[in-house]
Amino acid sequence: MKKYVWLLIAAAFAVAVLAMVGCKPAETPAESPSPTAPTPTADTACPKVVSTVVQDLYDYFAGGWGTATSGGFKIIITFDEPIAGSYPEGCIENPAAWTVKVKNGSRVTTELTASVTKATLSTDKKKITIEATVSETKDNNTFYGLLCDDSRVPEYKNLLGKTPVVADTVTWKLNSFCAIYDALGNVCCGGEGEACCSVVCEVTIPTGCPL
């Protein structure tokens, strides 16, 4: 009888163990986290100037100005993105919104204010071309235009009695009342920059621009 009881107990225990094993849920391997794409940085910057180039309109080969305005030159300002507009509307193409100066410590007059005649936004909206004229007078003698290389130094000396040793630096400034903005509405008021009137120098250096 006792042996029979023990057999029943053993059988019941075996059944219980099998039941526990059979009911245990299968383990699912943990999923690897999927990589998260970086959040793009929002564009909050207005159009920034990436280059300023000065182009003299003096015709060296013809020995004069040709069809260009006497003393004329251009400033080409390039931005890093298109300009969607300006406020007040059109102020960026208003010559009165721009101040242009010609600086040269070796001229008789070391700083001259140029006359801005035109400002034009390019078709791709990334460049502004400023047209201006400048002249310098001493003792009723007038020298027109920029000093960009040594080809015009003799003319300057004959007219104004001094020999320039560096080329002109041209600076521009957009008045602060004129705001420019990009397609997202990021706005900046005014702006300024400068460049040497020289093929080999587009940035002002401490000793001036080489002739």
Buried (B, 14 or more C-beta within 10 A) or exposed (E): EEEEEEEEEEEEEEEEEEEEEEEEEEEEEEEEEEEEEEEEEEEEEBBEBEBBBBBBBBEEEEEEBEEBBBBBBBBBBBBEBBBBBBBEEEBBBBBEBBBBBBBBEBBBEEEBEBBBEBBEBBEEBBBBBBBBBBBBEBEEEEBBBBBBBEEBBEEBEEBBEEEBBBBBBBBBBBBEEBBBBBEEEBBBBEBEBBBBBBEEBBEBEEEBBBB
